[in-house]
């Protein structure tokens, strides 16, 4: 399965960066405006609506309309893993329903001399069956503007 990765250093403590990424507001803030994101519903692992922290088992139902073109696309992400230890933390969300046949996004955070190394690792399968698989070597071209924007925004908000 193809993988896309992007790494950035943020001049903010790990605890602040982790807290920001642990809330649905972080997702809303970091999603580029051109995606026209609308979070429809967030449910915690215990069934609680709008949990403060996105714990393992939380579900996020959202819709997007990239560039305002075409119908809104629905997307359900599930937090499949979430751990924090001294000096490092990560969470992984997978797309349960949406436009990609496979989508696994791991958000990794490492303390780095008072700052934080943020790494996104995305494993994906493009839609379109065999034609989508032929295009997968060029997936970085589509993901780069979105993730570059997310990393720029993370620095802007937290530094």
DAQUITA-V537663 format. One record per backbone hydrogen bond with DSSP energy under -1.0 kcal/mol. CO is the residue of the C=O (numbers start at 1). NH is the residue of the N-H. If there is no record, write none. Layout:
BEGIN
co={CO | CO}
nh={NH | NH}
END
This chain:
BEGIN
co={2 | 4 | 6 | 8 | 10 | 10 | 13 | 14 | 15 | 16 | 17 | 18 | 22 | 23 | 23 | 24 | 25 | 26 | 27 | 32 | 33 | 34 | 35 | 38 | 41 | 42 | 43 | 44 | 48 | 53 | 55 | 58 | 59 | 60 | 61 | 61 | 62 | 63 | 64 | 65 | 66 | 73 | 75 | 76 | 76 | 77 | 78 | 79 | 81 | 83 | 85 | 87 | 88 | 89 | 90 | 91 | 92 | 92 | 93 | 94 | 97 | 102 | 103 | 104 | 105 | 106 | 107 | 108 | 109 | 110 | 112 | 115 | 116 | 117 | 118 | 119 | 120 | 121 | 122 | 123 | 128 | 129 | 130 | 131 | 135 | 136 | 138 | 139 | 140 | 143 | 144 | 145 | 146 | 147 | 148 | 149 | 150 | 151 | 152 | 153 | 154 | 155}
nh={124 | 122 | 120 | 118 | 12 | 116 | 17 | 18 | 19 | 20 | 21 | 22 | 54 | 26 | 27 | 28 | 29 | 30 | 31 | 35 | 36 | 67 | 65 | 63 | 61 | 50 | 59 | 47 | 44 | 55 | 58 | 79 | 43 | 77 | 40 | 41 | 75 | 38 | 73 | 68 | 69 | 64 | 62 | 96 | 97 | 60 | 94 | 57 | 92 | 90 | 88 | 111 | 85 | 109 | 83 | 107 | 80 | 81 | 105 | 78 | 76 | 125 | 95 | 123 | 93 | 121 | 91 | 119 | 89 | 117 | 115 | 112 | 10 | 110 | 8 | 108 | 6 | 106 | 4 | 104 | 131 | 133 | 134 | 135 | 138 | 139 | 141 | 143 | 144 | 147 | 148 | 149 | 150 | 151 | 152 | 153 | 154 | 155 | 156 | 157 | 158 | 159}
END
